[in-house]
Amino acid sequence: MAKKSLIQREKKRQKLEQKYHLIRQSLKKKIRSKVSPLSLSEKTKMREKLQSLPRNSAPTRLHRRCFLTGIPRANYRDFGLSGHVLREMVYECLLPGATRSSW
């Protein structure tokens, strides 16, 4: 089980990312726009605005965490679970359609 403080920190990052998502997207579009090219000084101002946003609002700082344990590693996107929890649930036949491997 992950520490509660780490899970709360991750939730805070998700809220910040949602809050600043549109602002970040619009600034990036303005920097990349080819319809009305900006001068170099205007682009640097846009980049400064982008850098002035909180660090934790960047989507790259988010981690996927296990739905049950909160562990950030070995997550399966389809299930939202970490590897060992997924394995235990498959063994107990709690996930429909998932089977144990045998060879």
C-alpha positions in Angstrom: 0.0 0.0 0.0 1.3 3.4 -1.0 1.6 6.2 1.6 -1.5 8.3 1.8 0.5 11.5 1.4 1.8 10.3 -2.0 -1.7 9.4 -3.2 -3.0 12.8 -2.1 -0.1 14.6 -3.8 -0.9 12.7 -7.0 -4.6 13.8 -6.8 -3.5 17.4 -6.3 -1.4 17.1 -9.5 -4.4 15.8 -11.4 -6.5 18.7 -10.3 -3.8 21.2 -11.3 -3.4 19.5 -14.6 -7.1 19.7 -15.3 -7.2 23.4 -14.2 -4.4 24.6 -16.4 -4.9 22.2 -19.4 -6.7 24.6 -21.6 -4.3 27.5 -20.9 -1.3 25.3 -21.6 -2.9 24.0 -24.8 -3.7 27.5 -26.1 -0.2 28.8 -25.4 1.3 25.8 -27.2 -1.0 26.4 -30.2 0.0 30.0 -30.4 3.7 29.2 -30.3 3.3 26.6 -33.1 0.8 28.4 -35.3 1.8 28.7 -38.9 -1.2 30.7 -40.0 0.0 33.9 -38.3 3.7 33.5 -37.6 5.0 35.2 -34.4 8.2 37.1 -34.1 11.0 35.7 -32.0 10.3 38.1 -29.1 6.6 37.2 -29.1 7.4 33.5 -29.0 9.8 34.0 -26.1 7.0 35.9 -24.2 4.7 33.0 -24.9 7.2 30.5 -23.7 7.8 32.5 -20.5 4.1 32.4 -19.9 4.1 28.7 -20.4 7.0 28.3 -18.0 5.3 30.5 -15.4 2.5 27.9 -15.0 3.0 25.6 -12.0 5.3 22.7 -12.5 2.8 20.2 -11.2 0.2 21.2 -13.8 2.3 19.6 -16.5 0.8 16.3 -17.7 4.2 14.6 -17.8 4.3 14.7 -14.0 1.3 12.5 -13.5 1.7 8.8 -12.7 -0.8 6.1 -13.1 -1.5 4.4 -9.8 -3.1 1.2 -8.8 -6.8 1.6 -8.1 -6.7 -0.6 -5.0 -3.2 -0.1 -3.5 -2.0 3.2 -5.0 1.3 1.7 -6.2 2.7 3.7 -9.1 4.6 0.8 -10.8 3.7 -2.1 -13.0 0.2 -0.7 -13.9 -2.0 -2.3 -16.5 -4.0 0.5 -18.3 -6.9 -1.8 -19.2 -7.6 -2.7 -15.6 -6.2 0.2 -13.6 -4.4 -2.3 -11.3 -0.8 -3.1 -10.5 0.7 -6.4 -11.6 0.6 -8.3 -8.4 -3.0 -7.3 -7.6 -4.1 -8.2 -11.1 -2.4 -11.6 -10.8 -4.1 -12.3 -7.4 -7.5 -11.3 -8.9 -7.1 -13.5 -11.9 -6.2 -16.4 -9.6 -9.4 -15.8 -7.6 -11.4 -15.6 -10.8 -12.6 -12.0 -10.0 -11.8 -10.7 -13.5 -14.0 -12.1 -16.2 -12.2 -13.1 -19.4 -8.8 -13.1 -17.8 -7.1 -16.5 -17.6 -3.9 -17.8 -16.0 -1.1 -18.5 -18.4 0.0 -22.1 -18.9 2.5 -23.6 -21.2 
